[in-house]
Amino acid sequence: MKKILCVGGARPNFMKLAPLLAELEACPRYKPLLVHTGQHYDDLMSGAFFRDLGIRTPDYALGAGPGSHAQQTAEMMKRFEPVVAEAGPDMVVVVGDVNSTVACALVAVKMGDAVAHVESGLRSFDRTMPEEINRLVTDAIADLLLVSEPSGMQNLRREGADEGKLFLAGNLMIDSLLKNLSRARALGVCGTMGLRPGGYGVVTLHRPANVDDLASLDAILGALGTISQELPLVFPVHPRTRQRLGGCAALAGADIRLVQPLGYLEFQGLLVDSRAVFTDSGGIQEETTAMGIPCFTLRDNTERPSTIEEGTNTLAGTSRESILSAWDSAQRNPKRGRTPALWDGRAAARCIEAFDRYFASRSE
């Protein structure tokens, strides 16, 4: 059996790891071990997702906790190194683009272990985003690049990646969504919150560029406040965002309901009955495309172009004028998207196929 060390640390990681772990555990050729770095460490941001997604207790919990990007990355590297030495994996799997991803990939490569990167090749082409740096570095050092959409293949080829490393596996996030959507619907979140299906929108905001600058946050919330007079909005507030809302005058008079962060199933239950979603999250762009719900991405770029080219996503920008323009345009000409190829609930099985191919090539 090949020992696979699977690493996660933040909420989006767990959605991708859940189906992969289940597939690995059902395969007699592999023995998966789970590492939780502790990048997201409280119950709302971590524990609830483990319960909702049926992820078992991690084999290793690093407990890295908060800090600046440098502090957090360094702490995770220090704590992950002895785990790799003890576990002796045949491969380390990292997912997404958070600090946990790049920290653990760097440690594994320096210790001579193979690294597979799930969700390789996504590019915003904006190097002011910490996630973009994490993506570039991880892809540059990984041995196996598991790609979620065609743009990722194009980007990696343009960057000169070895063709033998590339594998278009599809989207693990959608594996989790399709598996759990009926459970999410059964919760009746819409009714519990006193909402009417199709009669509300959902907001999420967490990126530093949007929430750390009060002027930027005020402009976004000003636009959403105007939209809320037509479509009431529900806003599950990320902890880092809540700290900054107190100084935003734009919330006064807006029909925006602030709620605590929701677990995975609760949030999907809220999304699925919504009329529109306003977000700066990469994963939610994908989920709304799979659900066929109009999404307005509150950014000036996206690393997930398939959600725009094929799906229901619109790049709305971050100014009051651009957001309102995108909303008004969508009311006049609603976007009808489709689900991209390989977003079919079978991405985890294709990842196993990629692992098989990788290890077979090493034994020849």
BAVORO-940549 format. One record per residue (C-alpha): residue number from 1; residue in three letters; x, y, z. Coordinates in Angstrom, 2 decimals, decimal comma. Example, Ala and Ser with C-alpha at 12.3 -4.5 7.8 and 13.67 -1.06 7.14 Angstrom:
2
1	Ala	12,30	-4,50	7,80 $
2	Ser	13,67	-1,06	7,14 $
//
This chain:
364
1	Met	0,00	0,00	0,00 $
2	Lys	1,21	3,48	-0,87 $
3	Lys	1,01	5,91	2,02 $
4	Ile	-0,61	9,23	1,03 $
5	Leu	-0,32	12,18	3,42 $
6	Cys	-3,27	14,52	2,72 $
7	Val	-2,92	18,08	4,00 $
8	Gly	-5,64	20,66	4,71 $
9	Gly	-5,92	23,71	6,86 $
10	Ala	-8,75	26,02	5,75 $
11	Arg	-12,44	25,54	4,99 $
12	Pro	-12,10	25,23	1,18 $
13	Asn	-9,45	22,54	1,67 $
14	Phe	-11,82	20,29	3,57 $
15	Met	-14,45	20,36	0,82 $
16	Lys	-11,83	19,07	-1,62 $
17	Leu	-10,26	16,57	0,75 $
18	Ala	-13,50	14,89	1,85 $
19	Pro	-14,25	13,08	-1,44 $
20	Leu	-10,57	12,35	-2,05 $
21	Leu	-10,12	10,77	1,39 $
22	Ala	-13,24	8,66	0,90 $
23	Glu	-11,94	7,40	-2,47 $
24	Leu	-8,47	6,68	-1,06 $
25	Glu	-9,89	4,82	1,94 $
26	Ala	-11,96	2,61	-0,39 $
27	Cys	-8,92	1,76	-2,53 $
28	Pro	-6,77	-1,16	-1,34 $
29	Arg	-3,69	0,29	-3,03 $
30	Tyr	-3,51	3,34	-0,77 $
31	Lys	-3,34	4,20	2,91 $
32	Pro	-4,36	7,85	3,46 $
33	Leu	-3,27	9,87	6,48 $
34	Leu	-4,84	13,25	7,23 $
35	Val	-3,01	16,34	8,47 $
36	His	-4,89	19,42	9,73 $
37	Thr	-2,50	22,36	9,91 $
38	Gly	-4,83	24,46	12,04 $
39	Gln	-4,87	27,45	9,66 $
40	His	-8,61	27,63	10,39 $
41	Tyr	-8,87	26,51	13,95 $
42	Asp	-12,21	27,39	15,60 $
43	Asp	-15,38	25,30	15,45 $
44	Leu	-17,28	27,55	13,03 $
45	Met	-14,40	27,72	10,58 $
46	Ser	-13,17	24,14	10,91 $
47	Gly	-14,91	21,70	13,24 $
48	Ala	-18,38	22,11	11,73 $
49	Phe	-17,00	21,29	8,28 $
50	Phe	-15,45	18,04	9,52 $
51	Arg	-18,80	16,96	10,94 $
52	Asp	-20,85	18,02	7,90 $
53	Leu	-18,52	16,38	5,40 $
54	Gly	-17,97	13,22	7,42 $
55	Ile	-14,21	13,71	7,68 $
56	Arg	-12,60	11,57	10,35 $
57	Thr	-10,39	12,90	13,13 $
58	Pro	-7,03	13,95	11,64 $
59	Asp	-4,06	11,66	12,18 $
60	Tyr	-1,96	14,76	12,81 $
61	Ala	-3,16	18,16	14,07 $
62	Leu	-0,46	20,82	13,80 $
63	Gly	-2,34	23,59	15,63 $
64	Ala	-0,47	26,33	13,79 $
65	Gly	-3,14	28,97	14,47 $
66	Pro	-3,17	32,60	13,32 $
67	Gly	-0,39	35,01	12,41 $
68	Ser	0,96	37,04	9,51 $
69	His	1,51	35,17	6,25 $
70	Ala	5,21	34,72	7,05 $
71	Gln	4,60	33,70	10,67 $
72	Gln	1,84	31,24	9,82 $
73	Thr	3,71	29,69	6,91 $
74	Ala	6,90	29,32	8,96 $
75	Glu	5,04	27,80	11,92 $
76	Met	3,34	25,24	9,70 $
77	Met	6,65	24,31	8,09 $
78	Lys	8,26	23,79	11,49 $
79	Arg	5,40	21,62	12,71 $
80	Phe	4,96	19,65	9,50 $
81	Glu	8,58	18,56	9,11 $
82	Pro	8,55	16,02	12,00 $
83	Val	5,20	14,67	10,75 $
84	Val	6,72	13,87	7,36 $
85	Ala	9,75	12,30	9,03 $
86	Glu	7,52	10,10	11,21 $
87	Ala	4,94	9,14	8,59 $
88	Gly	7,34	8,39	5,73 $
89	Pro	4,76	9,04	2,99 $
90	Asp	5,02	7,92	-0,62 $
91	Met	3,26	11,14	-1,59 $
92	Val	2,08	14,36	0,06 $
93	Val	-1,17	15,80	-1,35 $
94	Val	-1,85	19,51	-0,91 $
95	Val	-5,01	21,26	-2,09 $
96	Gly	-5,98	24,77	-3,11 $
97	Asp	-3,97	27,93	-2,61 $
98	Val	-3,79	28,76	1,11 $
99	Asn	-0,69	29,10	3,30 $
100	Ser	-1,04	25,45	4,35 $
101	Thr	-0,70	24,45	0,69 $
102	Val	2,62	26,10	-0,01 $
103	Ala	4,10	25,52	3,46 $
104	Cys	3,61	21,76	3,41 $
105	Ala	4,57	21,41	-0,25 $
106	Leu	7,88	23,15	0,46 $
107	Val	8,65	20,88	3,41 $
108	Ala	7,80	17,71	1,51 $
109	Val	9,89	18,62	-1,54 $
110	Lys	12,90	19,58	0,59 $
111	Met	12,62	16,20	2,36 $
112	Gly	12,60	14,37	-0,96 $
113	Asp	8,94	13,35	-1,00 $
114	Ala	6,63	13,50	-4,01 $
115	Val	3,99	16,24	-3,97 $
116	Ala	0,62	16,26	-5,73 $
117	His	-1,19	19,59	-6,01 $
118	Val	-4,96	19,44	-6,31 $
119	Glu	-6,44	22,44	-8,17 $
120	Ser	-3,25	23,24	-10,05 $
121	Gly	-2,91	25,86	-12,74 $
122	Leu	-5,55	28,38	-11,65 $
123	Arg	-4,28	31,92	-12,22 $
124	Ser	-5,71	35,35	-11,47 $
125	Phe	-2,54	36,99	-12,90 $
126	Asp	-2,63	39,32	-9,88 $
127	Arg	0,49	38,90	-7,79 $
128	Thr	-0,83	41,19	-5,08 $
129	Met	-3,04	38,26	-4,04 $
130	Pro	-1,29	35,98	-1,51 $
131	Glu	-3,16	33,04	-3,03 $
132	Glu	-1,60	33,69	-6,44 $
133	Ile	1,90	33,45	-4,98 $
134	Asn	0,96	30,24	-3,19 $
135	Arg	-0,39	28,77	-6,44 $
136	Leu	2,68	29,69	-8,48 $
137	Val	5,18	28,35	-5,96 $
138	Thr	3,30	25,12	-5,30 $
139	Asp	2,84	24,34	-8,99 $
140	Ala	6,53	25,05	-9,66 $
141	Ile	7,70	22,40	-7,17 $
142	Ala	4,95	19,74	-7,33 $
143	Asp	5,48	16,37	-9,03 $
144	Leu	1,85	15,82	-10,02 $
145	Leu	-0,47	18,65	-11,09 $
146	Leu	-4,17	17,78	-10,75 $
147	Val	-6,17	20,36	-12,69 $
148	Ser	-9,83	21,33	-12,23 $
149	Glu	-10,58	23,18	-15,50 $
150	Pro	-9,02	23,63	-18,98 $
151	Ser	-7,60	27,08	-18,20 $
152	Gly	-5,34	25,41	-15,65 $
153	Met	-3,87	23,14	-18,31 $
154	Gln	-3,29	26,11	-20,60 $
155	Asn	-1,61	28,15	-17,86 $
156	Leu	0,71	25,34	-16,79 $
157	Arg	1,74	24,61	-20,38 $
158	Arg	2,45	28,29	-20,96 $
159	Glu	4,64	28,28	-17,85 $
160	Gly	6,60	25,32	-19,20 $
161	Ala	5,31	22,57	-16,92 $
162	Asp	6,33	19,03	-17,85 $
163	Glu	3,43	17,49	-19,79 $
164	Gly	3,90	14,24	-17,88 $
165	Lys	2,94	15,98	-14,65 $
166	Leu	-0,42	17,28	-15,91 $
167	Phe	-3,74	15,55	-15,30 $
168	Leu	-7,18	17,09	-15,88 $
169	Ala	-9,06	15,54	-12,96 $
170	Gly	-12,09	17,82	-12,60 $
171	Asn	-13,38	19,63	-9,56 $
172	Leu	-13,35	17,98	-6,12 $
173	Met	-15,39	20,88	-4,72 $
174	Ile	-18,24	19,78	-6,96 $
175	Asp	-17,83	16,16	-5,81 $
176	Ser	-18,66	17,35	-2,28 $
177	Leu	-21,50	19,55	-3,48 $
178	Leu	-23,25	16,86	-5,50 $
179	Lys	-22,87	14,29	-2,74 $
180	Asn	-24,32	16,54	-0,05 $
181	Leu	-26,82	18,81	-1,81 $
182	Ser	-29,88	16,69	-0,95 $
183	Arg	-28,86	16,69	2,72 $
184	Ala	-28,42	20,46	2,58 $
185	Arg	-31,87	20,94	1,05 $
186	Ala	-33,43	18,73	3,71 $
187	Leu	-32,28	21,11	6,45 $
188	Gly	-34,85	23,69	5,31 $
189	Val	-32,48	26,58	6,05 $
190	Cys	-34,55	29,01	3,98 $
191	Gly	-37,69	28,37	6,03 $
192	Thr	-35,83	28,31	9,34 $
193	Met	-34,45	31,77	8,61 $
194	Gly	-37,86	33,08	7,54 $
195	Leu	-36,84	33,50	3,92 $
196	Arg	-38,75	32,87	0,70 $
197	Pro	-37,08	30,65	-1,92 $
198	Gly	-35,83	32,90	-4,71 $
199	Gly	-36,63	35,96	-2,63 $
200	Tyr	-33,19	36,76	-1,24 $
201	Gly	-29,52	36,97	-2,14 $
202	Val	-26,41	35,77	-0,29 $
203	Val	-23,23	37,77	0,41 $
204	Thr	-19,76	36,59	1,44 $
205	Leu	-16,68	38,78	1,80 $
206	His	-13,30	37,89	3,24 $
207	Arg	-10,43	38,91	0,95 $
208	Pro	-8,05	41,46	2,51 $
209	Ala	-8,24	43,75	-0,54 $
210	Asn	-11,99	44,06	0,02 $
211	Val	-12,34	44,12	3,79 $
212	Asp	-9,13	45,62	5,18 $
213	Asp	-9,54	48,98	3,45 $
214	Leu	-12,55	50,81	4,86 $
215	Ala	-13,12	52,81	1,67 $
216	Ser	-13,21	49,64	-0,45 $
217	Leu	-15,49	47,87	2,00 $
218	Asp	-17,79	50,89	2,17 $
219	Ala	-18,03	51,05	-1,65 $
220	Ile	-18,95	47,36	-1,90 $
221	Leu	-21,47	47,54	0,93 $
222	Gly	-22,90	50,74	-0,55 $
223	Ala	-23,67	48,93	-3,79 $
224	Leu	-25,06	45,91	-1,95 $
225	Gly	-27,19	48,23	0,18 $
226	Thr	-28,79	49,63	-2,96 $
227	Ile	-29,37	46,14	-4,37 $
228	Ser	-30,86	45,05	-1,04 $
229	Gln	-33,75	47,47	-1,54 $
230	Glu	-34,76	45,25	-4,47 $
231	Leu	-33,45	41,92	-3,16 $
232	Pro	-32,95	41,39	0,60 $
233	Leu	-29,50	39,99	1,36 $
234	Val	-28,20	37,51	3,94 $
235	Phe	-24,55	37,93	4,90 $
236	Pro	-22,80	35,13	6,86 $
237	Val	-19,91	37,19	8,19 $
238	His	-16,34	35,87	8,15 $
239	Pro	-14,56	36,65	11,47 $
240	Arg	-11,97	38,93	9,85 $
241	Thr	-14,75	40,85	8,09 $
242	Arg	-16,90	41,30	11,21 $
243	Gln	-14,06	43,17	12,93 $
244	Arg	-14,29	45,87	10,25 $
245	Leu	-18,02	46,31	9,80 $
246	Gly	-18,48	48,63	12,75 $
247	Gly	-17,11	51,59	10,82 $
248	Cys	-19,18	51,09	7,66 $
249	Ala	-21,91	53,71	7,29 $
250	Ala	-23,19	51,92	4,17 $
251	Leu	-24,95	49,30	6,28 $
252	Ala	-27,31	51,92	7,72 $
253	Gly	-30,73	51,48	6,15 $
254	Ala	-29,68	48,48	4,05 $
255	Asp	-31,73	45,30	4,03 $
256	Ile	-28,68	43,13	4,75 $
257	Arg	-29,04	40,55	7,51 $
258	Leu	-25,74	39,76	9,22 $
259	Val	-25,46	36,20	10,55 $
260	Gln	-22,71	34,03	12,01 $
261	Pro	-20,61	31,83	9,68 $
262	Leu	-22,56	28,73	8,70 $
263	Gly	-21,51	25,10	8,52 $
264	Tyr	-21,05	23,49	5,12 $
265	Leu	-24,52	21,96	4,86 $
266	Glu	-26,29	25,03	6,24 $
267	Phe	-24,50	27,30	3,80 $
268	Gln	-25,26	25,10	0,80 $
269	Gly	-28,88	25,00	1,95 $
270	Leu	-28,89	28,81	2,04 $
271	Leu	-27,23	29,08	-1,39 $
272	Val	-29,45	26,63	-3,23 $
273	Asp	-32,67	28,60	-2,62 $
274	Ser	-31,15	32,03	-3,28 $
275	Arg	-31,83	34,21	-6,31 $
276	Ala	-28,30	35,60	-6,56 $
277	Val	-24,94	35,46	-4,79 $
278	Phe	-22,38	38,24	-4,25 $
279	Thr	-18,96	36,95	-3,24 $
280	Asp	-15,19	37,26	-3,42 $
281	Ser	-14,71	33,53	-2,81 $
282	Gly	-13,27	31,29	-5,49 $
283	Gly	-15,10	28,17	-4,38 $
284	Ile	-18,50	29,85	-4,32 $
285	Gln	-18,02	30,92	-7,93 $
286	Glu	-17,76	27,21	-8,74 $
287	Glu	-20,63	26,08	-6,54 $
288	Thr	-23,06	28,65	-7,94 $
289	Thr	-22,15	27,63	-11,48 $
290	Ala	-22,91	23,99	-10,61 $
291	Met	-26,22	25,07	-9,03 $
292	Gly	-27,14	27,41	-11,90 $
293	Ile	-27,42	30,44	-9,57 $
294	Pro	-26,32	33,90	-10,80 $
295	Cys	-23,06	34,88	-9,10 $
296	Phe	-21,52	38,35	-8,97 $
297	Thr	-17,82	38,14	-8,12 $
298	Leu	-16,72	41,18	-6,16 $
299	Arg	-13,23	41,27	-7,59 $
300	Asp	-11,46	42,68	-10,64 $
301	Asn	-10,17	39,26	-11,71 $
302	Thr	-10,84	35,57	-11,24 $
303	Glu	-8,66	32,48	-11,42 $
304	Arg	-11,73	30,44	-12,41 $
305	Pro	-12,61	31,71	-15,93 $
306	Ser	-14,77	28,67	-16,72 $
307	Thr	-17,37	30,02	-14,28 $
308	Ile	-17,66	33,12	-16,49 $
309	Glu	-17,13	31,58	-19,92 $
310	Glu	-19,44	28,60	-19,31 $
311	Gly	-21,17	29,18	-15,98 $
312	Thr	-23,37	31,74	-14,27 $
313	Asn	-20,64	33,97	-12,89 $
314	Thr	-20,19	37,68	-13,72 $
315	Leu	-17,08	39,66	-12,79 $
316	Ala	-18,64	42,66	-11,04 $
317	Gly	-15,56	44,56	-9,88 $
318	Thr	-15,27	46,30	-6,53 $
319	Ser	-16,55	49,83	-7,11 $
320	Arg	-20,09	50,89	-6,37 $
321	Glu	-20,63	51,77	-10,02 $
322	Ser	-19,28	48,50	-11,46 $
323	Ile	-21,28	46,32	-9,06 $
324	Leu	-24,53	48,16	-9,74 $
325	Ser	-23,84	48,08	-13,48 $
326	Ala	-23,28	44,32	-13,40 $
327	Trp	-26,49	43,83	-11,41 $
328	Asp	-28,58	46,04	-13,70 $
329	Ser	-27,20	44,34	-16,80 $
330	Ala	-28,05	40,91	-15,40 $
331	Gln	-31,63	41,97	-14,71 $
332	Arg	-32,03	43,01	-18,35 $
333	Asn	-30,19	40,02	-19,79 $
334	Pro	-29,99	37,09	-17,36 $
335	Lys	-27,01	34,80	-17,85 $
336	Arg	-27,78	31,14	-18,52 $
337	Gly	-24,77	28,98	-17,91 $
338	Arg	-23,85	25,33	-17,97 $
339	Thr	-21,75	23,10	-15,75 $
340	Pro	-18,19	22,67	-17,12 $
341	Ala	-16,97	19,26	-18,23 $
342	Leu	-15,66	16,93	-15,52 $
343	Trp	-17,55	18,79	-12,79 $
344	Asp	-19,55	15,60	-12,48 $
345	Gly	-18,89	14,18	-9,01 $
346	Arg	-16,14	11,84	-10,24 $
347	Ala	-13,06	14,02	-9,76 $
348	Ala	-11,84	11,98	-6,78 $
349	Ala	-11,89	8,78	-8,83 $
350	Arg	-9,84	10,51	-11,54 $
351	Cys	-7,34	11,68	-8,90 $
352	Ile	-6,82	8,02	-7,94 $
353	Glu	-6,26	7,26	-11,62 $
354	Ala	-3,60	9,99	-11,68 $
355	Phe	-1,90	8,55	-8,57 $
356	Asp	-1,90	5,09	-10,18 $
357	Arg	-0,34	6,50	-13,32 $
358	Tyr	2,30	8,40	-11,33 $
359	Phe	3,42	5,40	-9,28 $
360	Ala	3,33	3,08	-12,30 $
361	Ser	5,67	5,42	-14,16 $
362	Arg	8,10	5,36	-11,26 $
363	Ser	8,25	1,56	-11,20 $
364	Glu	9,01	1,13	-14,90 $
//
